[in-house]
Amino acid sequence: MSGGTDKHDRIRSAVQFAFFGFFLAISVNSVLFDLGKSSIPPVSLLGICPVGGITALYILITTGTVISFATVAVLGLSLIFGPVFCGWVCPLGTFQDFVSKITTGLHTKKYNTFIPDNLDKRLRLMRYAVLALIVLLSALRILHRLREYCIYYSVIGLWTGFAAVGGLLIPVLIAAVTSVFTERPWCKYLCPYGALLGLTNRISLFSIRRKPSGCTGCKLCDNKCPMNIDVSEKSIVRDSQCISCMRCISQSACPVKDTVAMSSGGTKNGIVVRRKSLVLAIAIVFTLSVSVVCFQDVKSWATNSLAGEEASLSGNEAAALHTIQPGVKYNDGEYEGLAVGYRPGLKVLVSVENDMIIDIEVVSHRETRGYYEESFDLIPRLIIENQSTRVDSISGATETVDGIKKAVENALKKALQ
């Protein structure tokens, strides 16, 4: 049994660190591309951010706009296998597991049961409170003002020199310190993305299932679960805390073959998911999501490089792209606009309400550090104040400014009734 456990842990750890390295490489490449030292197009990490993923999903549900294909990949996998993103992919989850492993010598007999059950149950509600707060701020369209506390922007900022220290240190310190006493503390008590994805356990196609007839009552599956779920007392694990890590399954924790497994039905008649199959599915889905992003960026470059795009519009439509005018009607909502600034891939999200632009957010870009900061701060405010993209440029950043204005215009085109 220990051999199977060791083998499973090695497979899962290898996958986790592979994705950790992959996301780190994406972050580094973004900086190298920014400095003109890489020709590989950057890919947005928004969809893996605890806050950004929820924001992207909220926008997808409320407006139908996809601003992160990674979010679509995460949600799709969760609906099929449960929150495998949390158990196999999430960099912050990997970090917590790593801290737990290197501090094994500090673990006491109370490790992972350090917090009393009554307090533990109350603390686990906090992540739903954080989730509700993020959804509320997204609905009020003010979440972008709190980027300083977002780990995604902090990680990107770490490489570009504009790190939001609070957003990086708060979750990392909490996870590092508390992981010495309990497994996956961030996931259990604070992660809003985990709270959301955990709900898919209720409806996912495949779930952890236990065959009572084969159970010996050894409770090894309970002991192995990082989220403290009593697997030995359930025939099917629909607990929202489950992260689909598969550490409790047979030949990993359970010593009896086919007693605990991830399957679509009973462990005898259902389709059983093996670890290698799950790893393959995760790899394929994330590869496709990254490929779609790259394809969209190339398409954006080609589309926005064509001359005369605006000339194909009617007179009223062309004017409306520049200025919100009386008599021109817009559908309320949030609209995505793509354009080429200094580099391709400048993407904005424009919020329209009562025929007025009420918010503009740059959600992804490849502009050059040291040139885009003032443009990103000033130009959206000027466009909103003037209700027009006919605003003055900024010396030294003309192409970036033009890209913002063009992206806004492309978004407004979608809002036209």
KOLLUM-853558 format. One record per residue (C-alpha): y, x, z; residue number from 1; residue in one letter. Coordinates in steps of 0.5 Angstrom, whole numbers. Last residue first. Layout:
! KOLLUM-853558
{pt {Y X Z} NUM "a"};
...
***
This chain:
! KOLLUM-853558
{pt {97 -57 -62} 417 "q"};
{pt {99 -50 -61} 416 "l"};
{pt {95 -46 -55} 415 "a"};
{pt {91 -42 -60} 414 "k"};
{pt {98 -39 -63} 413 "k"};
{pt {100 -38 -57} 412 "l"};
{pt {95 -33 -55} 411 "a"};
{pt {96 -29 -62} 410 "n"};
{pt {104 -29 -60} 409 "e"};
{pt {102 -26 -53} 408 "v"};
{pt {98 -21 -57} 407 "a"};
{pt {104 -19 -62} 406 "k"};
{pt {109 -18 -56} 405 "k"};
{pt {104 -14 -52} 404 "i"};
{pt {103 -10 -58} 403 "g"};
{pt {110 -9 -60} 402 "d"};
{pt {111 -6 -53} 401 "v"};
{pt {106 -1 -53} 400 "t"};
{pt {108 1 -60} 399 "e"};
{pt {115 2 -58} 398 "t"};
{pt {114 6 -52} 397 "a"};
{pt {118 12 -52} 396 "g"};
{pt {124 7 -51} 395 "s"};
{pt {123 0 -49} 394 "i"};
{pt {123 -6 -54} 393 "s"};
{pt {128 -11 -53} 392 "d"};
{pt {126 -18 -53} 391 "v"};
{pt {124 -23 -58} 390 "r"};
{pt {117 -25 -55} 389 "t"};
{pt {120 -32 -53} 388 "s"};
{pt {121 -36 -47} 387 "q"};
{pt {127 -32 -45} 386 "n"};
{pt {125 -31 -37} 385 "e"};
{pt {117 -31 -39} 384 "i"};
{pt {118 -26 -45} 383 "i"};
{pt {122 -22 -40} 382 "l"};
{pt {117 -22 -35} 381 "r"};
{pt {111 -20 -39} 380 "p"};
{pt {116 -14 -42} 379 "i"};
{pt {118 -11 -35} 378 "l"};
{pt {111 -9 -32} 377 "d"};
{pt {107 -8 -37} 376 "f"};
{pt {112 -4 -41} 375 "s"};
{pt {114 0 -35} 374 "e"};
{pt {107 2 -34} 373 "e"};
{pt {105 3 -41} 372 "y"};
{pt {108 10 -43} 371 "y"};
{pt {105 15 -37} 370 "g"};
{pt {98 13 -38} 369 "r"};
{pt {97 12 -46} 368 "t"};
{pt {95 5 -48} 367 "e"};
{pt {87 3 -48} 366 "r"};
{pt {88 -4 -46} 365 "h"};
{pt {85 -10 -41} 364 "s"};
{pt {87 -16 -37} 363 "v"};
{pt {95 -15 -39} 362 "v"};
{pt {97 -22 -35} 361 "e"};
{pt {102 -27 -38} 360 "i"};
{pt {104 -33 -33} 359 "d"};
{pt {109 -39 -34} 358 "i"};
{pt {110 -40 -41} 357 "i"};
{pt {112 -47 -42} 356 "m"};
{pt {110 -53 -46} 355 "d"};
{pt {108 -56 -40} 354 "n"};
{pt {104 -51 -37} 353 "e"};
{pt {102 -45 -41} 352 "v"};
{pt {98 -39 -38} 351 "s"};
{pt {97 -32 -43} 350 "v"};
{pt {92 -28 -42} 349 "l"};
{pt {93 -21 -45} 348 "v"};
{pt {88 -16 -49} 347 "k"};
{pt {90 -9 -52} 346 "l"};
{pt {84 -7 -55} 345 "g"};
{pt {87 -2 -61} 344 "p"};
{pt {91 4 -59} 343 "r"};
{pt {99 5 -59} 342 "y"};
{pt {99 -3 -59} 341 "g"};
{pt {94 -7 -63} 340 "v"};
{pt {93 -14 -61} 339 "a"};
{pt {88 -19 -58} 338 "l"};
{pt {91 -26 -54} 337 "g"};
{pt {87 -30 -49} 336 "e"};
{pt {89 -37 -48} 335 "y"};
{pt {90 -40 -41} 334 "e"};
{pt {91 -48 -41} 333 "g"};
{pt {96 -53 -42} 332 "d"};
{pt {96 -55 -50} 331 "n"};
{pt {102 -53 -53} 330 "y"};
{pt {107 -58 -57} 329 "k"};
{pt {113 -56 -61} 328 "v"};
{pt {119 -61 -61} 327 "g"};
{pt {124 -56 -57} 326 "p"};
{pt {122 -49 -58} 325 "q"};
{pt {118 -44 -55} 324 "i"};
{pt {120 -37 -59} 323 "t"};
{pt {116 -32 -63} 322 "h"};
{pt {110 -35 -64} 321 "l"};
{pt {113 -42 -65} 320 "a"};
{pt {117 -39 -71} 319 "a"};
{pt {111 -38 -75} 318 "a"};
{pt {108 -45 -73} 317 "e"};
{pt {114 -48 -75} 316 "n"};
{pt {115 -45 -82} 315 "g"};
{pt {107 -45 -83} 314 "s"};
{pt {103 -39 -82} 313 "l"};
{pt {100 -35 -87} 312 "s"};
{pt {106 -30 -87} 311 "a"};
{pt {104 -29 -80} 310 "e"};
{pt {98 -25 -82} 309 "e"};
{pt {102 -21 -87} 308 "g"};
{pt {99 -14 -86} 307 "a"};
{pt {92 -13 -84} 306 "l"};
{pt {92 -8 -78} 305 "s"};
{pt {91 -14 -73} 304 "n"};
{pt {84 -16 -76} 303 "t"};
{pt {81 -9 -77} 302 "a"};
{pt {83 -7 -70} 301 "w"};
{pt {81 -14 -67} 300 "s"};
{pt {74 -13 -70} 299 "k"};
{pt {73 -6 -68} 298 "v"};
{pt {75 -9 -61} 297 "d"};
{pt {70 -15 -61} 296 "q"};
{pt {64 -10 -64} 295 "f"};
{pt {65 -6 -58} 294 "c"};
{pt {65 -11 -53} 293 "v"};
{pt {59 -14 -56} 292 "v"};
{pt {55 -8 -56} 291 "s"};
{pt {57 -7 -48} 290 "v"};
{pt {54 -14 -47} 289 "s"};
{pt {48 -13 -52} 288 "l"};
{pt {47 -6 -48} 287 "t"};
{pt {47 -10 -41} 286 "f"};
{pt {42 -16 -44} 285 "v"};
{pt {37 -11 -46} 284 "i"};
{pt {37 -6 -40} 283 "a"};
{pt {37 -12 -35} 282 "i"};
{pt {31 -15 -39} 281 "a"};
{pt {27 -8 -39} 280 "l"};
{pt {28 -7 -32} 279 "v"};
{pt {25 -14 -31} 278 "l"};
{pt {19 -13 -35} 277 "s"};
{pt {18 -6 -32} 276 "k"};
{pt {18 -10 -25} 275 "r"};
{pt {13 -15 -27} 274 "r"};
{pt {15 -22 -28} 273 "v"};
{pt {10 -27 -27} 272 "v"};
{pt {9 -33 -31} 271 "i"};
{pt {6 -39 -27} 270 "g"};
{pt {-1 -41 -26} 269 "n"};
{pt {-3 -37 -20} 268 "k"};
{pt {3 -35 -17} 267 "t"};
{pt {6 -42 -17} 266 "g"};
{pt {11 -43 -22} 265 "g"};
{pt {16 -39 -26} 264 "s"};
{pt {15 -32 -22} 263 "s"};
{pt {17 -27 -18} 262 "m"};
{pt {11 -25 -14} 261 "a"};
{pt {8 -25 -7} 260 "v"};
{pt {0 -26 -6} 259 "t"};
{pt {-1 -23 -13} 258 "d"};
{pt {-5 -17 -9} 257 "k"};
{pt {-5 -17 -2} 256 "v"};
{pt {-2 -11 1} 255 "p"};
{pt {5 -15 1} 254 "c"};
{pt {11 -9 1} 253 "a"};
{pt {11 -6 -6} 252 "s"};
{pt {4 -8 -8} 251 "q"};
{pt {5 -15 -7} 250 "s"};
{pt {13 -17 -7} 249 "i"};
{pt {18 -16 -2} 248 "c"};
{pt {22 -11 -5} 247 "r"};
{pt {23 -15 -11} 246 "m"};
{pt {31 -14 -11} 245 "c"};
{pt {32 -21 -13} 244 "s"};
{pt {38 -21 -8} 243 "i"};
{pt {36 -27 -4} 242 "c"};
{pt {42 -29 1} 241 "q"};
{pt {42 -36 -3} 240 "s"};
{pt {35 -37 0} 239 "d"};
{pt {31 -41 -5} 238 "r"};
{pt {25 -37 -4} 237 "v"};
{pt {19 -40 -5} 236 "i"};
{pt {13 -42 -1} 235 "s"};
{pt {17 -40 5} 234 "k"};
{pt {15 -37 12} 233 "e"};
{pt {13 -30 10} 232 "s"};
{pt {19 -29 6} 231 "v"};
{pt {23 -29 13} 230 "d"};
{pt {30 -27 10} 229 "i"};
{pt {33 -21 13} 228 "n"};
{pt {37 -19 7} 227 "m"};
{pt {34 -12 6} 226 "p"};
{pt {27 -15 6} 225 "c"};
{pt {22 -10 8} 224 "k"};
{pt {21 -13 15} 223 "n"};
{pt {20 -20 12} 222 "d"};
{pt {15 -18 7} 221 "c"};
{pt {11 -14 12} 220 "l"};
{pt {10 -20 16} 219 "k"};
{pt {3 -19 17} 218 "c"};
{pt {1 -26 17} 217 "g"};
{pt {-5 -25 12} 216 "t"};
{pt {-2 -29 6} 215 "c"};
{pt {-7 -30 1} 214 "g"};
{pt {-8 -38 2} 213 "s"};
{pt {0 -38 3} 212 "p"};
{pt {2 -36 -4} 211 "k"};
{pt {9 -33 -4} 210 "r"};
{pt {14 -34 -9} 209 "r"};
{pt {20 -30 -11} 208 "i"};
{pt {24 -34 -16} 207 "s"};
{pt {24 -35 -24} 206 "f"};
{pt {28 -40 -28} 205 "l"};
{pt {34 -40 -23} 204 "s"};
{pt {36 -46 -20} 203 "i"};
{pt {37 -45 -13} 202 "r"};
{pt {37 -38 -13} 201 "n"};
{pt {44 -39 -17} 200 "t"};
{pt {48 -40 -11} 199 "l"};
{pt {47 -33 -9} 198 "g"};
{pt {51 -31 -15} 197 "l"};
{pt {57 -34 -12} 196 "l"};
{pt {56 -31 -5} 195 "a"};
{pt {54 -24 -8} 194 "g"};
{pt {61 -25 -12} 193 "y"};
{pt {65 -26 -6} 192 "p"};
{pt {62 -20 -2} 191 "c"};
{pt {64 -20 5} 190 "l"};
{pt {58 -22 10} 189 "y"};
{pt {51 -20 7} 188 "k"};
{pt {53 -16 1} 187 "c"};
{pt {58 -12 5} 186 "w"};
{pt {53 -11 10} 185 "p"};
{pt {47 -9 5} 184 "r"};
{pt {42 -6 10} 183 "e"};
{pt {44 -6 18} 182 "t"};
{pt {47 0 23} 181 "f"};
{pt {48 6 18} 180 "v"};
{pt {50 1 13} 179 "s"};
{pt {56 -1 17} 178 "t"};
{pt {60 5 16} 177 "v"};
{pt {59 6 9} 176 "a"};
{pt {60 -1 7} 175 "a"};
{pt {66 -2 11} 174 "i"};
{pt {69 5 9} 173 "l"};
{pt {68 3 1} 172 "v"};
{pt {70 -4 2} 171 "p"};
{pt {77 -2 5} 170 "i"};
{pt {78 5 2} 169 "l"};
{pt {78 3 -6} 168 "l"};
{pt {83 -4 -5} 167 "g"};
{pt {87 0 0} 166 "g"};
{pt {88 6 -4} 165 "v"};
{pt {90 3 -10} 164 "a"};
{pt {89 9 -15} 163 "a"};
{pt {95 10 -20} 162 "f"};
{pt {93 17 -22} 161 "g"};
{pt {89 15 -28} 160 "t"};
{pt {82 17 -25} 159 "w"};
{pt {83 13 -18} 158 "l"};
{pt {87 8 -22} 157 "g"};
{pt {80 6 -25} 156 "i"};
{pt {77 6 -19} 155 "v"};
{pt {82 2 -15} 154 "s"};
{pt {83 -3 -21} 153 "y"};
{pt {76 -5 -20} 152 "y"};
{pt {76 -5 -12} 151 "i"};
{pt {81 -10 -12} 150 "c"};
{pt {86 -10 -6} 149 "y"};
{pt {92 -7 -10} 148 "e"};
{pt {91 -12 -15} 147 "r"};
{pt {93 -18 -11} 146 "l"};
{pt {99 -20 -15} 145 "r"};
{pt {93 -21 -20} 144 "h"};
{pt {91 -27 -16} 143 "l"};
{pt {97 -31 -17} 142 "i"};
{pt {95 -36 -22} 141 "r"};
{pt {94 -42 -17} 140 "l"};
{pt {87 -43 -19} 139 "a"};
{pt {86 -36 -19} 138 "s"};
{pt {89 -36 -12} 137 "l"};
{pt {84 -42 -10} 136 "l"};
{pt {78 -39 -13} 135 "v"};
{pt {79 -32 -9} 134 "i"};
{pt {80 -36 -3} 133 "l"};
{pt {74 -40 -4} 132 "a"};
{pt {70 -33 -5} 131 "l"};
{pt {73 -30 1} 130 "v"};
{pt {71 -36 5} 129 "a"};
{pt {64 -36 2} 128 "y"};
{pt {63 -29 4} 127 "r"};
{pt {65 -30 11} 126 "m"};
{pt {59 -35 12} 125 "l"};
{pt {55 -29 13} 124 "r"};
{pt {59 -28 20} 123 "l"};
{pt {57 -34 23} 122 "r"};
{pt {49 -33 21} 121 "k"};
{pt {49 -26 24} 120 "d"};
{pt {53 -28 30} 119 "l"};
{pt {47 -33 32} 118 "n"};
{pt {42 -28 30} 117 "d"};
{pt {45 -22 34} 116 "p"};
{pt {47 -16 30} 115 "i"};
{pt {43 -10 30} 114 "f"};
{pt {37 -13 27} 113 "t"};
{pt {38 -9 21} 112 "n"};
{pt {36 -3 25} 111 "y"};
{pt {35 -5 32} 110 "k"};
{pt {29 1 33} 109 "k"};
{pt {35 6 31} 108 "t"};
{pt {37 9 25} 107 "h"};
{pt {41 15 25} 106 "l"};
{pt {35 19 22} 105 "g"};
{pt {35 14 16} 104 "t"};
{pt {43 16 15} 103 "t"};
{pt {41 19 8} 102 "i"};
{pt {37 12 6} 101 "k"};
{pt {42 7 9} 100 "s"};
{pt {48 11 5} 99 "v"};
{pt {44 11 -1} 98 "f"};
{pt {43 3 -1} 97 "d"};
{pt {50 2 1} 96 "q"};
{pt {52 6 -5} 95 "f"};
{pt {47 2 -10} 94 "t"};
{pt {50 -5 -7} 93 "g"};
{pt {57 -2 -9} 92 "l"};
{pt {55 0 -16} 91 "p"};
{pt {52 -7 -17} 90 "c"};
{pt {46 -6 -22} 89 "v"};
{pt {39 -7 -19} 88 "w"};
{pt {39 -12 -13} 87 "g"};
{pt {46 -15 -14} 86 "c"};
{pt {45 -16 -21} 85 "f"};
{pt {39 -19 -20} 84 "v"};
{pt {42 -25 -17} 83 "p"};
{pt {37 -30 -19} 82 "g"};
{pt {32 -28 -25} 81 "f"};
{pt {34 -33 -31} 80 "i"};
{pt {40 -36 -28} 79 "l"};
{pt {42 -29 -25} 78 "s"};
{pt {41 -26 -32} 77 "l"};
{pt {46 -31 -35} 76 "g"};
{pt {51 -30 -30} 75 "l"};
{pt {51 -22 -30} 74 "v"};
{pt {51 -22 -38} 73 "a"};
{pt {57 -27 -38} 72 "v"};
{pt {61 -23 -33} 71 "t"};
{pt {59 -17 -37} 70 "a"};
{pt {62 -21 -43} 69 "f"};
{pt {69 -20 -40} 68 "s"};
{pt {75 -24 -42} 67 "i"};
{pt {71 -30 -45} 66 "v"};
{pt {76 -36 -46} 65 "t"};
{pt {73 -43 -45} 64 "g"};
{pt {79 -45 -41} 63 "t"};
{pt {76 -48 -34} 62 "t"};
{pt {69 -45 -34} 61 "i"};
{pt {71 -38 -37} 60 "l"};
{pt {77 -37 -33} 59 "i"};
{pt {73 -38 -27} 58 "y"};
{pt {68 -34 -29} 57 "l"};
{pt {73 -28 -31} 56 "a"};
{pt {76 -29 -24} 55 "t"};
{pt {70 -29 -21} 54 "i"};
{pt {68 -22 -24} 53 "g"};
{pt {74 -19 -23} 52 "g"};
{pt {74 -20 -15} 51 "v"};
{pt {67 -17 -14} 50 "p"};
{pt {68 -12 -20} 49 "c"};
{pt {62 -12 -25} 48 "i"};
{pt {66 -16 -30} 47 "g"};
{pt {72 -12 -30} 46 "l"};
{pt {69 -6 -32} 45 "l"};
{pt {72 -6 -39} 44 "s"};
{pt {69 -1 -44} 43 "v"};
{pt {73 5 -47} 42 "p"};
{pt {72 7 -55} 41 "p"};
{pt {68 13 -56} 40 "i"};
{pt {73 18 -59} 39 "s"};
{pt {74 22 -53} 38 "s"};
{pt {79 28 -51} 37 "k"};
{pt {86 24 -53} 36 "g"};
{pt {88 23 -46} 35 "l"};
{pt {87 16 -46} 34 "d"};
{pt {80 17 -49} 33 "f"};
{pt {78 22 -43} 32 "l"};
{pt {81 17 -38} 31 "v"};
{pt {77 11 -41} 30 "s"};
{pt {71 16 -41} 29 "n"};
{pt {71 18 -34} 28 "v"};
{pt {71 10 -32} 27 "s"};
{pt {65 9 -37} 26 "i"};
{pt {61 15 -35} 25 "a"};
{pt {62 12 -28} 24 "l"};
{pt {59 6 -30} 23 "f"};
{pt {53 9 -33} 22 "f"};
{pt {52 14 -27} 21 "g"};
{pt {52 8 -23} 20 "f"};
{pt {47 4 -28} 19 "f"};
{pt {42 10 -28} 18 "a"};
{pt {43 10 -20} 17 "f"};
{pt {41 3 -19} 16 "q"};
{pt {35 4 -25} 15 "v"};
{pt {32 10 -21} 14 "a"};
{pt {33 7 -14} 13 "s"};
{pt {29 1 -17} 12 "r"};
{pt {23 5 -20} 11 "i"};
{pt {23 10 -14} 10 "r"};
{pt {23 4 -9} 9 "d"};
{pt {17 1 -13} 8 "h"};
{pt {13 7 -13} 7 "k"};
{pt {14 9 -6} 6 "d"};
{pt {12 1 -4} 5 "t"};
{pt {6 2 -8} 4 "g"};
{pt {4 9 -5} 3 "g"};
{pt {5 6 2} 2 "s"};
{pt {0 0 0} 1 "m"};
***
